[in-house]
Amino acid sequence: MADSDGITDAGVERLRARVGIARPHTQPPHYRFPNEDTFRNVAEAYGDDNPLWCDPEYARVTRWAGPIASPHLVGGDTLIGEDEVTVLPDDVQALLRGDPIRGAHAFYAGSSREWWSPLRPGRRMARRNALVGVHDKGSDFAERAVHEWTAEVFASRDPDEVLAAQYRLMIRTDRKKAEQRGKNDAIVIDPYTDEQIAEIDAVSAAERAIRRGSEPRWWEDVDEGDEVGPLVKGPLRVTDMVCWHVGMGMGLYGVKALRLGYDQRRRVPRFFRPDDLNIPDVQQRVHWDPEWARKAGNPASYDYGRMRETWLIHLCTDWMGDDAWLWKLDCQFRKFNYVGDTHWMRGRVVRKLLADGDRPAVELDIWGENQRGETTTPGHATILLPSRERGDVRLPEPPGGATTCQDALAALVDRFAEMESA
């Protein structure tokens, strides 16, 4: 059967037939055996030098009795995890072939993460990747939209332990109707005065002093309405993009250098186009080349949504301290973050509760706000805190009490089905 043109009922049903079917990831893991150096390199790539993941000597005297990874590393785009499913039967390959709603525009709209147990150094990681939800919705932007939720679940292999999951939301809309609404308004990125740079520097200089670190943030001492942050990120430079890639690798696109880049061009020629010297280069160059970004309809080169998700994680872990646990975090990518923009990552405690009946927790509204006063990345987080009355944080259970990646994926398929029917 040929792929359909845009969103149709038949195409949506073909897409739903793929829910829960594990498939190989598009890229191998950047770190096959993540260790203490990995933990430090990944954290420093987004501007975090928290000693809990950067200093093994410091980490040994914490409740974790050794270094653990920043939450961002336990997942991330192609950072860790070897595929458990590497070969698909012919009938499954046929089911997964092509795009059932080909012609529909796709944009990466949001991300959600959960963590159930820490990643410790030297563990070999496994992952499973599958479509877990297809939600057929209306859209003010393009009248009809399909929300595709893809999940990756991560587990250590020795010992066997399910650690975390991340969910990626791709919103698919009818391309013609979407294009009729026009482009974003033109954005001007004004130069900074010396005084503005000094104000930003003052916030950066104070951040380590207010990082909670080894001093417990007791649940009893937190009140609804408490402010979290700010943490400043910027002004964003191309240098920051380079440092990001040094620690994070090249993500879903797997961009390679020199002869390996030639090999990639032979495999996926449509991902390349010639530059001003007629040298083929990757479309991903829009993230560091302003001219390519302008040709794509933007005023400057821009970040990856995952960067701001990571900055929100950084905001939470600085605030909560070593003895707490970041359980859940989600965010939406509503606007671009351009080179030259400065983001203030902020949060507020909006609810204090006993999660699962007996785990002291707080829920936060979190967001990234740029120098133009625009909220580009709203989100939420749930953090488990130590309690004077109830004791140390007890780690949450994976969905359905899963002990394998496949069990966790199956439980997530059920969860996303309930979300659609709610």
WOSUL-V682537 format. One line per field, one symbol per residue. phi: phi as a letter, one per 30 degrees, with the letter a starting at -180 (. if undefined). A space follows every 10 residues. Layout:
# WOSUL-V682537
phi = ???
This chain:
# WOSUL-V682537
phi = .dddcidbed dddddddddi cdbdddbddd bdbdbedeed dddddcicce ddccbedddd cdddhldbde eeddkididb jcedccbcde ddeddcdicd bejddbbdca bbbbbcadcc diddccbbba dcabcdbdbd dbibbccccc cbcbbdcbdd adcabbbccc ccbddddddd dicdddcccd dcdddddddd eddedddddc ddhddecded ccbdjddcjd ccbkedceed dddededcic iddhdbchdd ddeddddbdd dcbdddcicd bdddeedbcd ddddddjcda dbdceedded dddeeddddd iddcbdcbab acccbdcdej dccccbaadc abacdhibce bbccdbacbd dcicdcbdab bbbccdbddc jddcddddei iecbeddddd ddeddddddd dd
